[in-house]
Amino acid sequence: MTPLDTAPIVPGSGGNPFLIVLLLVPVVGALVMYPLRANTGLAKAVAMATALLELVLVVVAWALYSIPAAQAGARFQLEFSMSWIPAFGTHIAFGVDGIALALIGLTAFLVPGLMLFAWAEKLPEGRSAAGYFALLLATQATLVGVFAATDVFLFYVFFEAMLVPMYFLIGRFGGPRRQYAAVKFFLYSLLGGLIMLASLIGLFVVSEQQLGQGTFTWADLQAMASSVPESTQIWLFLGFFVAFAIKAPLVPFHTWLPDAGAEAPIVGAVLLVGVLDKVGTYGFLRYLLPLFPQASQTLAPLVLVLAVAGIVYAALLAVAQTDMGRFVAYTSVAHFGFIALGVFAFSSQAFAGATLYMVNHGLSTGMLFVMVGVLISRGGSRLIADYGGVAKLAPVMAGCLLLAGMSSLALPGTNSFVSEFLVLVGSFPNRPVFTVIATIGIIFAALYVLWFYQRTMQGPVRGTAVMAALERGGAGGPGSMIDPAVAAQRKGSGFPDLTGREIGVLVPLIVAIVVLGFYPGPVLDLINPSVTATMTELGLPDPVVAGGIAR
């Protein structure tokens, strides 16, 4: 297979339509769900086939992507462009670099497993499985669009469009307070998007002044970035930053996430926290740093203060949570602080670590949310205090939760360790004070993860959810107090261990967590050329003098 032609595509001249196909496959799959809504089994099968086809196409895209071409200076590959609104200088323009391709790959990897997890999920009354799976595919399509867009206005369209399917996933299929959480999520994100729109219009006006013709093409805007006055860059930067900080989410823009993460259905929570929120940190790397380099350097200390504050603050709040969904959401706020630290440390190692962290966080948090969903399906409660001693009843479940927790706290040998290590090592030369403060988050991570595991899995069999489940399974009559020793002998009577379907969901995540923990090279090889290009666009010397980017 020969690498695709990676020469820049002249706006309006066409190009390779592969990314268009990658976008349209989940769109078509979502649309097909409507006529199949009366046939639940067929609708699920078609949705799963669509998700698997999308995964195959992403693997093909990964194979077609030429790392040597990227190293030689090809900023984007698999490019396609056609005129959209000539009067506004907009184009239907797509292309991927290593960072975008890694995040598209993460999305495609997660969706089939999430569909398998939701296969037998009990939906709220009056809700159809076809609609549920259609919203998952629609969310995937908008994520492909937002990561692959190379026209800034097109990026904005997908940035706003992805709110719609996620709003309905939370609002129609979520928990008891789903309407409140969905509206809060939508309003926060919409407000950020409107502020970004103001900066987007300002950027278009600046391009008219600088280039003689207004444009939204990323390459043209990046080429003129160094000639834009710093004061203008700062105002434009702030508009984009607010939108990305809400999406990321950084403290104090984070307050929508605990509610949305707790009330969303498990598959929606995985997509929301594991992928959709990465649009914010992706925006830092793709738009803030290359398009506003001087403003990024001037305002970096402000962003770093928010990042390290989020690491410590969210970790402390995670320890205090009683709801499992909110617990995982707050751990994610802390992790996003590490990603933001890596982005605004301005070194190739930190950039690479932040990008790898985006991928690894999606895997570890995805597995953690799945395990929370498994617990809730057994006990019917989201409260941590309603569980205890589950390891005696379901040892495989306990082992999987332990691995997810160890990945979340970045234990050496798991995937998150590599990315967190790169962020801290790469950040220290430029930002030593912020890096030292951030390391406190590592201690807190061990505290909240082990506390959560100990409360739910260890000790005697206890907790109202566990006891009620055992009673339903025949371990005792209604209202009886079950002897822990008896309960331990009755594994699976009312609190069964993982089913074959649940193991099928978890195995790919476990493999990815372990493999990337010991061999992250293929992903780093993919993203490193884009990291180097971002450093060049930022116009700063790389503090990593010898040895290049760590692998």
N, C-alpha and C positions, 0 to 999 in steps of 0.2 A: 504494500500500500504506500503510495507516494504522498508526502505532505501536501496539503492544499495550498494553492497560491495565497500567500499572505500579504501581497502588495495592498496598499491602502485603496479603498474603494471610493471613487469619485462620487459625491452625493448625486443621487438620481440615476446612477449607472447600473444598478442591479448588484449582482454578486452571487454568493453561494446561498441557496435557500434553506440550508440544513437547519438553522436555528428557527426559521419560520415553522418548519415541520415540528421541531421540538416544542414550540409554543402551541401549535394547533392540535396536537394529539390529545392533551388533556382537555382542551376546550371542546373538541368533538365528543370525547368520552363523557363530559359533563352534560352536554346537550342530549346525548342519546339516553341519558337516565330518565328524562321526562316521559317518553312513551313507554318506558319499562317500569314505571312506578307501581303498576299493579302486579308485577311479577318480581317479587323480592329476590328470589334465587338467581334469576337471569340478570337482574340489575347488578347484583354483587359480583357475579362472574364477569360481566362486561367491564365493570369498574376495575377489577383486579387485573384483567387482561390489558386494559389501557395503561395501568400503572406499571406493569411488567414491561410492556412495549416501550414506555417512556424510559425505563431503566436501561433497556437494551440500547436505545438511541443515545443515551448519555454516555454509555460505555463506548459506543462508536465515536461520539464526539471527542471523548478523551483520547481514543486511539488516533483520530485525525489531527488532533492538536499537536503541533510541532514545537517541542521544547527548544531544539537548536534554532529555529526561526525566531522564537521569542527571545532567545539569548542574543541573537543578531540584531534585534531592535524592532521586530514586528510587534507593535503594541497590542493589536487585536487580530484575531483570526476568525475564520468562518464568517466573514463579514457579508452583510447584505444591506443595501440602502436603496430607497426609492422616495421620490418627492411625495410629501403628504399635504402640507398647507404652504404653498410657495410664498404667499404674502407674508407669512410669519417665519419663513426660513426653517420650517420643521420637516423632518424626514422620518419615515419608518426605517429606522437604522438599528441593526443588531450586530454584535460582535462580542467575542469573549476573550478575556485574558485568563491567566491561571487562577487568579482569585475568584473571578466570576464562575469559572468552570468548576472549581472545587465546591462552591456553595450550591450550584445547580446539581452537582453530583450528590451532595448531602441530601438535598430535597428528594431526588429520585430514589435514593437508597432508603429513606425513611418511609415513604408513602405506601409501598406494598405491605410492609410489616404493620403499619397502622391500620390498613384495611383488614388484614388478617386478625388483628386484635379486636377490631370492631365488628367482626363477622357475626358473632352471637350476642352482641351487646343489646341490652334491653333499652329501647328508645322511649322517650316520653310519649304519652298517649297522643295519637293523632299525627305522629311524625313518621315519615316513610324512610326506609333504608336507602331507597333510590335518591331521595333528596339529600340524605346524609353523605352518601358517597359522591354525589355530584358536587357538593360544596367542597369536599376534599380535593377533587380534581380541579375545580375552579381556582382554589387557593394555590395549588401547584402551578397552574398556568400563569397566574399573575406573578408568582415568584420567579419563574423562568424569565418573564418579560422584564421584571425590574432588575434582575442581575445581568441580562444580556443587552439591554438598551444602550446604545451609544449616542443617542440624541437626548439631550437633557430634558426637553419637554416631554418626549415619549417616556422617559424614566418617571417624570412627575405623574403622568397619566396612570402608569402601572402602580406607582407608589400609593395613589389614592384608590385605585380600583381594587387593590388587595384587601382593603378594609371591608368591602361588601361581603364576600363569602365568609370571612372570619366573623363578622358581626352576626350573621345568621347562624353560623356554627355555634357561637356562644349563646345567642338569644333564643334559639329554637331547641337546642339539644343539650344545654348546660344544666347546672345545678339549680337549687331552689332560688337563688338570687341572680339568675342568669340575665334577666332583663336589665337590672341595674348595672351588672358588670359589662354587658354588651354596649349599653349606651355610654357608659363611662369610657370604655375603650375607644368607641367610635368618635366621641367628642374630643378627647385628648388628641387622637391621631389626626382628626380633621383640622383642628386648630393649628397643629404643627404644619400640616400640609398647606394651609392658607398662608401662613407666614412664609413658608418656602416659596409659594407662588409669587409673593411680592418681590422676593429676592431674584426669582427667576426672570420676572419682567425687567427688573433692574439690570440683570446680567445681559439681557437682550439689548437694552438701550446702550449699555457700555460697549457691546460688540459692534453696534452701528457706528459709534464714535471712533472706535479703534480700528475697525476693519472696513468701514465704509458701507457695510451691508450687515443687517442683523442676522444672527444665526444662533441655533441651539446645538450645533454639532460639537460634540465633546472635544474632538481633536483641534478644531479651530479655536474654541474657547481656551483650551489649555495653552495653545501656542501664543495667545495674546496675554496670558496671565501675568507675566513679569512686567508688562508695560502698564498695567492698571494701577493707579495710585493706591497706596496702602490704606488711606482713609476710606476709599470706596470699597476696597476689598473687605475691610472690617465689617461694614454694614451688610454687604452681601453675604459674608461668612456667617454672621449672626442669624440671618434668616434661615439659611440651610441648617445651621447647627441646632437651632431649637427643634426643628422637625426631626432631625436625626437623634438628638438627645432624648426626645420623647419616645421615639421608636426603640432606642437602644436597650433599655432605658437607663439614663444616668440619674442619680440623685441630684436635685429634688423633683425631677420630671417623671419619677417612677411609679407614682401612687396608683396608677391604673392597673399595673401588672399584677399585684397580689390578688385583686378581685377577679380579674380576667383569668389568671392562671388557676385560681381555685374553683371558679364556676364553670369554666369551659369543660366540655367532655374531654376525656383523656387524650384522644387522638388530636382534638383541636388544640389542647394545651401543648402537646409535643410540637406541632407545627408552629404555634404562636411563639413559644419560648425558644424552641430549638432552631427555627429557621427564620420566621418572619421578623423577629426582633433583630436578627443579624443585618437586616437592611439598614439599620441605623449605623452600626459600626462599619459596614461595607460603604455606606455613604461617606464616612470620615475619610476612608482610604481613597475612594474613587473620585469624590467631588471636592471635599474641603481642602485637602492637601494639594492636589494638582491644580485646581482652579483658583485657589486663594493662598498661594504659598507664603506671602509676607504676613497676611492676617493670621494664618495658622501658627506661624512662629511667635507672633506678638501675643496671641491669646492662648497659647499652649499652657502657660501656668494656670490660668483659670480652669481649663478643662481638666488638668491634672489634679487640681484641688477637688473638683467634683468626683473624679475617678477614685482617688484614694479614700475620700469621705464615704463614697458608696461601698467600697470594699469593707470598711470597718463597720459602718452603720448598718448595712444590710446583714452582715454576719451576726451582729448582736441581736437584731430583730428576728433572724432565723431561729436562734436559740429559744426565743420567747414564744414561738408560734405553737398553737394547739391544733390547727388545721393542716393536714398533710399537703394539700395543694398550695396553700400560702407559704408553707415551709419551703417547698421546692422553688416557688417563685422568688422568694427572698434570697435563696442561695444563688439564683441566677443573676439577680441584681449585683451581688458581690462579684460574680465572675465577669460580668460586663465591665466592671471597674478595671479588672486586669486587662481586658481587651483594649479599653480606652487608654490605659497607661502605655501599653505597647505601641499604639498608634501614634500618640503624641510624645513619645520618647525620641523619635526621629533617628532611628538606627535600623539597619537592614535586619539585624537579629531580632529586634523588638517587633518590626513589621511582620517578619515571617512568623514569629511566635503568636502575634495577635491574630493573624489570618488562620494559622493552624488551630488556635484556640477556638475560633468560630466553628470550625468543623468538629473539633473534639467536644466542645460544649454541647453541640447538637446531639452527639451520640450519648454522652454520659447523662445529660438531663433527659433525653428521650427515654433511656432505659429506666431512670429514676421515676419518671412519670408513669411508665408502664407498670412498674412494680407497685406504685401507689394505686393504680387502677385495679391491679390484681387483688390487693388487700381490700379495697372498697367493695369489689365484687363478692368477696367472701363474707365480710362482716357488715356491709351496708352502712358503714360510718366513715367519715373523713377525719374524725378526731383521733389524735395520736394516743390519748389516754384510754381509748376504748380497745386498745390492743396490748398484748403482752405475752411473752413466752411462745410466740408463733413458731420459732425454730424447732420446738419439740413436736409440733404438729405437722409442719411443712418444711423440712430441712432444705430441700432444693430451692424453694422460694426464698428462704433466709439467705442461702448462699448467693443467689442472684442479686438480692437487695444489697448484700455486703459488697459485692463487686461494683455495683452501680455507685454505692457510697464512696468506695475507695477511689473510683475514677473521678468522682466529683471533688474529692479533697486532694486530687493530684498525687496519689501514692506512686512512687517509682515503680515502673513496670506497667503502668496504665497509660492510656493515651494522653490524658490531661497533663501528666507530669512534664512531658516533652515541651508542650506549648507554654506552660507556666514557667518552666525553667528558662526558655528562650526569651520570654517577656522580661523576666527579672534580670537576667544576665545582660540582655540588650539594652535595658533601660538604665542600668546603674551608671555607665560612663557619662551620660548626659543628665540624668535625673536621679542622683544618688539619694537625696532626701525623700523624694516621693517613693522611690523603690524600697527604702528601708521601712517606711510606714506601711507600704503594701504588704510586706512580708508578715505583718501582724495578722493579716487576713488568712494566711496559711494556718496559723495556730487556731484561729477561730473556726476555720473550716473543719479541722479535725474534731474540734469540740462539738459543733452542731451535728455533724454527720454521725459521730459515734453516739452522741446523746439520742438521736432519733433511732438509730439501730438498736441501742440497748433498751429503750422504752418499748419498742414494738416487738422485737424478736427474742430478747433474752429474759431471764428470770422465770418465775413460775408462770404457768398458764393463767392468765387473768384478763380483765378488761371486758366490758359489757358486750362489745361486738363479738369477741372470740367466744365468750360463754354462750351467747344467744345462738351463734352459728353451730356450736357443738350440740346444743339442745335441739335445734332444728334437725340435726343429723342423727338424733337418737341417743345422745350420750346422757340424757337426763330428761325428766319431765319438766313442764312449764314452771318456771320460777325456782327450779332446784339449783343448788350450789354444787358444781361439779368438782370432785376431788382432782387436783392437778395431776396426781400420779395416774389416776384412771384415764384422765383426758390424754395424757402423754402416750398411753398404750393404744389409744383409739385414733391413730393418725388417719386423717381423711374422713372420719365418720361424719363430720359436719363442717370441717374446715380443711378441704382437700388440698393437696400439694398442686404444683403446676400441672396443667393439662398438656396434652400433646400440641394443641394449637398455640398455647401460651409459650411453650418451649420453642416452637417454630418462629414466633415473633422475636424471642430473646436471643436465639443462637447467633443470627447475623450481627446483632449489636455487641454481643460478647466477643465474637471473633474480631470485629473491627476495633474494639477497645484494647484487646490484647495485642493484636498485630501492630496497630499504630503506636502502642506503648513501647514495642521493641524495634519496630522498623518503620519510622515515619518518612523515610527517604523518598518514596514515590510521590507523596503529597507535597513535600518540600521542594522536590525537583520541579513540580508543576507550578508552584507559586513563586519560587525565587526570582525568575526573570521579571515578573510583574512587580515584585518588591523592589528590585533594583531600578526598574523604570520609575517607580514612584519616588524613590530617593533622588533620582536625577531631576524629575519634575519639580520636586521641592526645592532643589538648588542648595542643599546643605551637604557638607562633608560627612562621610560615614565614619562613626567612631570605631567600627570594626575594621581595623587596619590590616590585620594579618589573618589569613585563613578563610576569608570570605564569610558567607552566611553558614552558620552551623547547621550540620545535618544530623 
